[in-house]
Amino acid sequence: MVENVIIIGSGPAGLTSAIYTSREEFSPLVISGTNAGGQLLLTSSVENYPAFPDGILGPDLIALMRKQAEKFGARFIEGDVVSVDFKSNPLKVKTTYGNYESKTVIVATGASAKWLGIPSESAFIGKGVSSCATCDAPFFKNKSVIVVGGGDTAMEDSLFLTKFVKSVTIVHRRNEFRASKIMQERILSNQKVSVVYNSVVEEVKGDTKVRGVVIRNVETNNTSELQTDGVFVAIGHSPNTSFLKGQLELDSKGFIVTAEEVKTDIPGVFVAGDAADKKYRQAVTAAGSGAKAALEVREYLQNH
């Protein structure tokens, strides 16, 4: 059986694509992955998604989107994609559950935040440890936080946080930032921001929430403890696109290269969400691109 559309991924982008394509009666097959739901599953409360004035838990928002897609006839399998063959016609998708063929594919595999990789970090995700300042800054009003990183992402996150928090301490492993000069100037001139250079976070400490971190100076090896209410990890994101190498055009960081927002270099293959978006990375923008990809699928199937 050749599918009308296969959607790879089940975050806001993939699920919105599933809602739109299922309402068109294309009966989409969604390969949700073993880590179904994307980055929203790591977010405790979402307060900036439209129609939820009291906020909604990230997993609950994903569950509602999936229920809506299933209502219109979307089908789900939980496996992961192992490889694809986009040079063939029909398009081929190999998963841990089996092999599938389709007239069109929407890639909505998202991106994963790069983490520090220390055990105590994962224990406090959603309890004071975050990788999304624009998502979680309002939860830290008038509190002290640290930002880990030294690139433009860390600078932008720090500046955004200063609108809410009492103070920001940037912890950077080198003795100078990698960020652009203008971003550095904005940070270093901001009275709410201080910097700890040549240092790494060794441990996150707390009880039911973050209370502090242990910092180690990489030159002296001395450790010290810093009290803080939140830890924002800002060392970048990696798009979940490694299985697409040689199949779609990717940029130097692995993000899918697009034309007209959601089109790839392969006819019939479209992309939605953070697999191509290295700037906005919001649930609502991912959902919007999911709708665009679905509308492109409709046009493609009508013309072919």
C-alpha positions as CSV (number, residue, x, y, z in Angstrom):
1,M,0.0,0.0,0.0
2,V,1.3,3.4,-0.9
3,E,0.3,6.1,1.6
4,N,-0.9,9.6,0.6
5,V,1.3,11.2,3.2
6,I,3.7,10.1,5.9
7,I,4.5,12.5,8.7
8,I,7.7,11.9,10.6
9,G,7.5,13.4,14.1
10,S,4.7,14.1,16.6
11,G,5.5,17.5,18.2
12,P,3.3,20.5,17.4
13,A,4.5,20.6,13.8
14,G,3.8,17.0,13.0
15,L,0.5,16.9,14.9
16,T,-0.8,20.0,13.2
17,S,0.2,18.5,9.8
18,A,-1.7,15.4,10.9
19,I,-4.8,17.4,11.8
20,Y,-4.8,19.3,8.5
21,T,-4.1,16.3,6.2
22,S,-6.6,14.1,8.0
23,R,-9.3,16.6,7.6
24,E,-8.5,16.5,3.9
25,E,-9.2,12.8,4.1
26,F,-5.6,11.9,3.2
27,S,-5.5,9.4,6.1
28,P,-1.9,10.4,7.1
29,L,0.4,7.9,8.7
30,V,2.3,9.5,11.6
31,I,5.5,8.0,12.7
32,S,5.6,9.4,16.2
33,G,8.9,8.1,17.4
34,T,9.7,6.5,20.7
35,N,10.1,10.0,22.2
36,A,6.7,11.1,20.9
37,G,5.7,14.7,21.5
38,G,9.0,16.6,21.1
39,Q,10.4,19.3,23.3
40,L,7.0,20.2,24.8
41,L,7.2,17.0,26.9
42,L,10.1,18.7,28.8
43,T,8.1,21.8,29.4
44,S,6.1,21.9,32.6
45,S,3.6,24.7,31.9
46,V,3.0,26.4,28.5
47,E,1.6,29.9,29.0
48,N,2.1,31.4,25.5
49,Y,0.1,29.0,23.4
50,P,-3.1,30.7,22.2
51,A,-6.5,29.6,23.7
52,F,-5.1,28.6,27.1
53,P,-5.3,31.7,29.3
54,D,-4.5,29.7,32.4
55,G,-1.6,27.8,30.7
56,I,-1.5,24.1,29.9
57,L,1.0,21.4,30.7
58,G,3.2,20.6,27.7
59,P,2.3,16.8,27.7
60,D,-1.4,17.8,28.0
61,L,-1.2,20.1,25.0
62,I,0.4,17.3,22.9
63,A,-2.2,14.8,24.0
64,L,-5.0,17.2,22.9
65,M,-3.4,17.7,19.5
66,R,-3.0,14.0,19.0
67,K,-6.6,13.3,20.0
68,Q,-7.8,15.9,17.5
69,A,-5.7,14.3,14.7
70,E,-7.0,10.9,15.5
71,K,-10.6,12.2,15.5
72,F,-10.2,13.0,11.8
73,G,-8.5,9.7,10.9
74,A,-4.8,10.1,11.4
75,R,-3.0,6.8,12.1
76,F,0.0,6.5,14.5
77,I,2.9,4.1,14.8
78,E,5.4,4.5,17.7
79,G,8.5,3.4,15.9
80,D,11.5,5.5,14.9
81,V,12.7,6.1,11.3
82,V,15.9,4.3,10.6
83,S,16.4,5.5,7.0
84,V,14.6,7.0,4.0
85,D,15.0,6.8,0.2
86,F,13.7,10.1,-1.2
87,K,15.3,9.3,-4.6
88,S,12.7,6.6,-5.3
89,N,9.1,7.0,-6.5
90,P,7.1,6.4,-4.4
91,L,9.1,7.7,-1.4
92,K,10.4,5.0,0.9
93,V,10.6,5.2,4.7
94,K,12.1,2.5,6.8
95,T,11.2,2.3,10.5
96,T,11.9,0.1,13.5
97,Y,8.3,-1.3,12.9
98,G,8.5,-1.9,9.2
99,N,8.9,-0.3,5.8
100,Y,6.4,2.1,4.2
101,E,5.9,3.9,0.9
102,S,4.2,7.2,0.3
103,K,3.4,9.8,-2.4
104,T,4.5,12.6,0.0
105,V,6.4,13.0,3.3
106,I,6.4,15.8,5.9
107,V,9.6,15.8,8.0
108,A,8.7,17.2,11.5
109,T,11.4,15.6,13.6
110,G,12.3,18.8,15.5
111,A,15.5,19.6,17.3
112,S,17.0,18.6,20.6
113,A,18.5,21.0,23.0
114,K,22.2,20.4,23.8
115,W,22.5,19.6,27.5
116,L,25.5,19.7,29.8
117,G,25.3,16.0,30.3
118,I,25.5,15.9,34.1
119,P,23.1,13.6,36.1
120,S,21.8,16.3,38.4
121,E,20.8,18.4,35.3
122,S,18.2,15.9,34.0
123,A,16.8,15.5,37.5
124,F,15.8,19.1,37.6
125,I,14.5,19.6,34.1
126,G,11.1,21.4,34.6
127,K,12.1,22.1,38.2
128,G,14.4,25.0,37.5
129,V,16.5,23.7,34.7
130,S,15.4,24.9,31.2
131,S,16.7,25.1,27.7
132,C,14.2,27.7,26.6
133,A,14.4,31.2,28.1
134,T,11.6,32.6,26.0
135,C,9.3,29.7,27.2
136,D,10.2,29.8,30.9
137,A,11.4,33.3,31.8
138,P,8.1,34.5,33.3
139,F,8.3,31.7,36.0
140,F,11.5,33.4,37.4
141,K,10.2,36.9,38.0
142,N,12.4,38.8,40.5
143,K,14.6,35.7,41.0
144,S,18.3,35.0,40.3
145,V,19.2,32.7,37.5
146,I,22.3,31.5,35.6
147,V,22.8,31.0,31.9
148,V,25.4,28.5,30.7
149,G,27.0,29.3,27.3
150,G,28.9,32.0,25.4
151,G,27.4,32.3,22.0
152,D,24.7,34.4,20.6
153,T,22.0,32.1,22.0
154,A,23.3,32.6,25.5
155,M,23.5,36.4,25.0
156,E,20.0,36.6,23.6
157,D,18.6,34.4,26.3
158,S,20.3,36.5,29.0
159,L,19.0,39.7,27.6
160,F,15.5,38.3,27.4
161,L,15.7,37.0,31.0
162,T,16.7,40.5,32.3
163,K,13.2,41.7,31.5
164,F,11.9,39.3,34.2
165,V,14.6,38.3,36.7
166,K,16.5,40.1,39.4
167,S,19.9,39.0,38.1
168,V,21.6,36.8,35.5
169,T,25.0,35.2,35.9
170,I,26.5,33.8,32.7
171,V,28.8,30.9,33.2
172,H,31.2,30.3,30.3
173,R,33.9,27.8,30.0
174,R,36.3,30.1,28.1
175,N,37.8,33.5,28.9
176,E,35.9,35.3,26.2
177,F,32.5,35.0,24.5
178,R,32.0,33.5,21.0
179,A,29.0,35.8,20.5
180,S,28.9,38.7,18.1
181,K,30.5,42.0,19.3
182,I,27.2,43.8,19.4
183,M,25.6,41.1,21.5
184,Q,28.6,41.1,23.9
185,E,28.3,44.9,24.3
186,R,24.7,44.7,25.1
187,I,25.3,42.0,27.7
188,L,28.4,43.6,29.4
189,S,26.6,47.0,29.7
190,N,23.6,45.5,31.4
191,Q,23.6,46.1,35.1
192,K,21.6,42.9,35.8
193,V,24.2,40.7,34.2
194,S,27.5,39.3,35.7
195,V,29.9,36.8,34.1
196,V,31.9,33.9,35.5
197,Y,34.6,33.1,32.9
198,N,36.7,29.9,32.6
199,S,34.1,27.9,34.5
200,V,31.8,25.0,34.1
201,V,28.7,23.7,36.0
202,E,29.6,20.5,37.8
203,E,26.4,19.9,39.7
204,V,22.9,21.3,40.1
205,K,21.7,21.3,43.7
206,G,18.2,21.6,45.2
207,D,15.2,19.8,46.7
208,T,11.9,20.0,44.9
209,K,13.4,22.8,42.8
210,V,16.8,24.3,41.9
211,R,18.6,26.0,44.8
212,G,22.1,26.4,43.5
213,V,25.0,25.0,41.4
214,V,28.5,23.9,41.9
215,I,30.9,25.6,39.6
216,R,34.5,24.5,38.7
217,N,37.2,26.8,37.4
218,V,38.8,25.0,34.5
219,E,42.2,26.7,35.1
220,T,42.5,26.3,38.8
221,N,40.2,23.3,39.3
222,N,38.7,25.1,42.4
223,T,35.0,24.6,43.0
224,S,32.6,27.0,44.5
225,E,28.8,27.1,45.1
226,L,26.5,29.7,43.6
227,Q,23.0,30.1,44.9
228,T,20.4,30.4,42.1
229,D,16.7,29.8,41.4
230,G,17.1,28.6,37.8
231,V,19.6,27.2,35.3
232,F,19.2,28.0,31.6
233,V,21.3,25.9,29.3
234,A,22.1,27.9,26.2
235,I,24.7,25.9,24.3
236,G,22.6,25.4,21.2
237,H,20.2,23.0,19.5
238,S,20.8,20.0,17.2
239,P,18.2,19.2,14.6
240,N,17.1,15.6,14.6
241,T,18.1,15.1,10.9
242,S,21.0,12.7,10.9
243,F,19.0,10.0,9.1
244,L,18.5,12.5,6.2
245,K,22.1,12.9,5.2
246,G,22.5,12.3,1.5
247,Q,18.7,12.5,1.1
248,L,17.9,16.1,1.7
249,E,20.0,19.3,1.5
250,L,21.1,20.2,5.0
251,D,23.1,23.2,6.2
252,S,26.4,23.0,8.1
253,K,24.5,22.5,11.4
254,G,22.2,19.9,10.1
255,F,19.1,22.0,9.6
256,I,17.0,21.2,6.5
257,V,17.4,23.8,3.8
258,T,14.1,25.1,2.6
259,A,12.5,27.1,-0.2
260,E,9.2,28.9,0.2
261,E,9.3,28.1,3.9
262,V,8.5,24.4,3.9
263,K,9.6,23.0,0.5
264,T,12.8,20.8,0.3
265,D,14.9,20.1,-2.7
266,I,13.0,16.9,-3.3
267,P,9.5,17.2,-4.8
268,G,6.8,15.8,-2.5
269,V,9.0,16.1,0.6
270,F,8.2,19.0,2.9
271,V,9.4,20.1,6.3
272,A,7.7,21.6,9.4
273,G,9.0,22.9,12.7
274,D,12.4,23.0,14.3
275,A,14.1,20.6,11.9
276,A,14.4,23.6,9.7
277,D,13.8,26.5,12.1
278,K,16.9,27.7,13.9
279,K,15.5,31.1,14.8
280,Y,12.0,31.0,16.4
281,R,11.7,27.5,17.9
282,Q,8.3,28.0,19.5
283,A,5.4,25.6,19.7
284,V,3.1,28.0,17.9
285,T,5.5,28.7,15.0
286,A,6.1,24.9,14.7
287,A,2.3,24.4,14.5
288,G,2.0,27.2,11.9
289,S,4.6,25.6,9.7
290,G,2.9,22.2,10.1
291,A,-0.2,23.8,8.6
292,K,1.8,25.2,5.7
293,A,3.4,21.8,5.0
294,A,0.0,20.1,5.0
295,L,-1.4,22.7,2.6
296,E,1.6,22.1,0.3
297,V,0.9,18.4,0.5
298,R,-2.7,19.0,-0.6
299,E,-1.6,21.1,-3.6
300,Y,1.0,18.5,-4.5
301,L,-1.4,15.6,-4.4
302,Q,-4.0,17.5,-6.4
303,N,-1.5,18.2,-9.1
304,H,0.0,14.7,-9.2
